[in-house]
Amino acid sequence: MYLKKLLPEDVKGPWNIYGVCTDRMVCEVENYLLGIETDKKGISFAAIFNVVNERGPFSLPKTICHVVDENEKIYEFVKGNYRVLFFTDADKLVICCNCFLKQTQKTPPLEANTAKRARQKYFIDKVNKNIMIIKEEI
């Protein structure tokens, strides 16, 4: 599995935030987030990620971070109608799986299943030492 850090390399904190990448090393989470504007209150996913970097995802209010699937340990960051599904690892890692524009009350099963599959693949690849971090190109 390929992962890409979603905060600049010079941002240091106890938590690290990564996006899942395709086999072609494209981070669709990063690409999606780049297209989302900061809202009128100045809240952006970058601002949310900066807080997570310092204090972890579960320090956020439930209006910004909450559980999607308790059994599978899938969570979501919320900004307006935008959602970023993620899971965590004991090594203080947040792995963002996918993003979408929420249009119904419940998280669409397709989106939740995408995150569940990414989580399963991550932990299998972690055991097999098959996790590769994509470095930012200069």
Backbone torsions as a table, in degrees:
resi	resn	phi	psi	omega
1	MET	NA	138.2	176.0
2	TYR	-99.5	137.2	176.4
3	LEU	-129.2	149.7	176.8
4	LYS	-131.0	133.2	178.9
5	LYS	-65.9	133.0	-176.2
6	LEU	-95.3	-1.9	173.1
7	LEU	-117.5	152.4	179.0
8	PRO	-56.2	150.7	-177.6
9	GLU	-58.5	-29.5	-177.7
10	ASP	-79.5	-7.0	176.5
11	VAL	-84.8	113.7	-176.9
12	LYS	-113.0	138.5	176.6
13	GLY	-167.4	172.5	-178.0
14	PRO	-69.7	-24.3	179.5
15	TRP	-105.2	142.7	174.8
16	ASN	-115.6	142.9	-177.0
17	ILE	-120.8	122.8	-178.3
18	TYR	-123.9	154.2	172.4
19	GLY	-110.7	141.8	176.4
20	VAL	-72.9	137.8	-179.7
21	CYS	-113.2	158.0	175.8
22	THR	-74.1	172.9	176.6
23	ASP	-64.0	-17.4	176.4
24	ARG	-92.5	11.9	176.5
25	MET	65.2	32.3	175.5
26	VAL	-100.5	126.4	179.1
27	CYS	-94.5	95.5	-177.7
28	GLU	-65.5	-30.6	176.8
29	VAL	-61.7	-49.4	179.6
30	GLU	-60.0	-46.2	-179.1
31	ASN	-61.3	-40.6	179.4
32	TYR	-65.3	-46.0	-177.2
33	LEU	-64.7	-30.8	179.0
34	LEU	-63.8	-24.0	-178.9
35	GLY	-89.1	-2.1	-177.9
36	ILE	-96.8	129.0	-179.3
37	GLU	-79.4	157.9	170.8
38	THR	-71.3	137.3	-178.2
39	ASP	-80.7	178.7	-175.0
40	LYS	-62.1	-24.8	179.0
41	LYS	-86.3	1.7	179.5
42	GLY	81.9	12.7	-178.4
43	ILE	-91.5	126.6	175.6
44	SER	-130.6	167.5	175.7
45	PHE	-63.8	-30.8	177.1
46	ALA	-61.9	-41.6	178.2
47	ALA	-65.0	-41.5	177.3
48	ILE	-61.5	-46.1	-178.4
49	PHE	-64.5	-33.2	177.6
50	ASN	-64.3	-39.9	176.6
51	VAL	-66.1	-44.7	179.6
52	VAL	-60.5	-40.2	179.4
53	ASN	-57.8	-36.7	-177.8
54	GLU	-87.6	-40.9	-170.4
55	ARG	-121.7	-4.5	-178.7
56	GLY	90.0	158.9	-174.3
57	PRO	-67.4	-29.1	-173.3
58	PHE	-86.0	5.2	173.1
59	SER	-85.1	-13.8	-178.6
60	LEU	-77.5	153.4	175.8
61	PRO	-63.8	154.1	-178.2
62	LYS	-63.1	-17.8	176.9
63	THR	-74.1	-18.8	-178.9
64	ILE	-108.2	-27.3	-178.0
65	CYS	-143.8	120.5	177.2
66	HIS	-151.8	170.1	-175.2
67	VAL	-77.8	140.4	174.2
68	VAL	-104.3	-44.6	179.6
69	ASP	-139.2	104.5	-175.2
70	GLU	-65.3	-38.7	-179.4
71	ASN	-65.3	-41.5	-178.1
72	GLU	-90.5	-4.4	179.9
73	LYS	57.9	48.6	175.6
74	ILE	-105.6	133.0	-176.8
75	TYR	-126.6	171.9	175.9
76	GLU	-140.8	142.5	167.8
77	PHE	-91.4	142.0	-175.4
78	VAL	-122.5	132.6	171.4
79	LYS	-143.6	100.2	-174.3
80	GLY	63.3	-126.6	177.9
81	ASN	-92.8	0.4	179.9
82	TYR	-86.6	142.7	179.4
83	ARG	-131.8	142.9	171.5
84	VAL	-125.0	115.8	178.5
85	LEU	-86.2	140.9	-177.6
86	PHE	-151.6	168.6	170.1
87	PHE	-137.4	169.9	-179.6
88	THR	-121.2	162.1	174.4
89	ASP	-124.1	154.7	-177.0
90	ALA	-60.1	-19.3	-179.2
91	ASP	-83.0	24.8	-178.1
92	LYS	58.5	46.9	176.3
93	LEU	-113.6	139.6	170.9
94	VAL	-113.2	122.0	-179.3
95	ILE	-110.8	110.0	179.3
96	CYS	-85.8	125.5	-172.7
97	CYS	-96.2	-47.4	-175.9
98	ASN	-158.7	161.0	-179.3
99	CYS	-128.0	152.3	176.5
100	PHE	-163.5	165.3	175.5
101	LEU	-96.4	115.6	-176.3
102	LYS	-77.6	129.4	-177.9
103	GLN	-123.5	-2.6	179.1
104	THR	-131.3	172.3	179.7
105	GLN	-61.5	-46.0	-175.7
106	LYS	-97.4	155.5	174.4
107	THR	-66.3	128.0	-180.0
108	PRO	-57.7	135.5	-178.9
109	PRO	-54.9	-36.8	179.1
110	LEU	-59.6	-43.4	-179.6
111	GLU	-67.7	-44.3	178.6
112	ALA	-62.8	-41.3	180.0
113	ASN	-66.7	-34.8	176.1
114	THR	-61.1	-43.7	178.9
115	ALA	-66.5	-41.2	179.3
116	LYS	-61.8	-44.2	178.8
117	ARG	-63.4	-41.3	179.0
118	ALA	-62.8	-41.1	179.2
119	ARG	-63.4	-46.2	178.8
120	GLN	-60.2	-45.5	-179.8
121	LYS	-63.6	-41.2	-179.7
122	TYR	-57.6	-50.0	-175.5
123	PHE	-70.7	-30.5	173.3
124	ILE	-67.4	-47.0	-179.9
125	ASP	-66.0	-32.3	177.6
126	LYS	-64.4	-46.0	178.4
127	VAL	-60.6	-39.8	-178.5
128	ASN	-85.8	6.5	-179.0
129	LYS	53.4	46.8	-177.1
130	ASN	-118.7	34.0	176.5
131	ILE	-102.1	126.0	179.0
132	MET	-121.2	130.1	179.1
133	ILE	-94.1	124.7	177.4
134	ILE	-84.3	124.5	178.7
135	LYS	-84.9	146.8	176.8
136	GLU	-64.1	133.7	177.1
137	GLU	-78.2	143.5	179.4
138	ILE	-104.0	NA	NA
